[in-house]
Amino acid sequence: MRPYATAQNIGGRSAQCDATAVRTARNGARAFVLLDGIGSSEEVREWTRQAAVRLASAAAYRGDAEAGLRAVYDWYAADPDRQDPYLREYMPEAAAVVAVTAPGKPLTVAWAGDSRAYLLRDGIASRLTEDHNLRRVYPPTASHDGGNRNVITSCLGSPHTDQELLGAWHHPAIETATAEITPGSRLLLASDGAYEPHEDARHDVFAKLDDDPLTSTVRGFVDRAVDTSRKALPPHEHRYVDNATALLANLT
């Protein structure tokens, strides 16, 4: 039986533009990837699926999340069309998160965008990532709601360097984290359409994902996210409900 499972719900969108991929290298390193494609079209859907496989393969081969993401980020960024300010407006992009397990090493995580990684252990879902969006750049205050969390400030497919984004948004294009894997640990990767409804409703993420089998557990997580989003909106706005995608893995 596979030690991981994925689930998707299209929500109210015209196309499912999220994608996941898992690849394992000969040395035992395994990469888990989730991409949240920006937009809703067949072009974005196909690009995101291909990019997810490319990223998972690169990260597994290198045995490290940051090395894999940087290699693929730089590969897309080098495309001359993406360097053109006009042409890149019409090219697919995605919020990306990748996590890698390798024998004898801690879990490594890297991301560009607002897709998230959580480590579930000891009754707690610990978030390993920090969103690349305007809510992070302009946090809410007593007198202001803060920046728009739906406007992301980094993504796979962007041509911008770490230095450029540090100057503009005070964070690099790619950030990283590590975590020790302990017995019973689980990894969750989630798109914003999957985690935001649970977060807004103050659901206990660990409690939602602490069951077996993995397949039905992660399916319930994304379906509940979409249902929660729909209940928060009037019927005529249900078409705005986002895609929801999650990957859940047993790490030990």
Summary of the structure (lengths in Angstrom):
residues: 252
radius of gyration: 17.3
end to end distance: 13.5
largest distance: 54.0
contacts: 893
relative contact order: 0.19
helix: 36%
strand: 26%
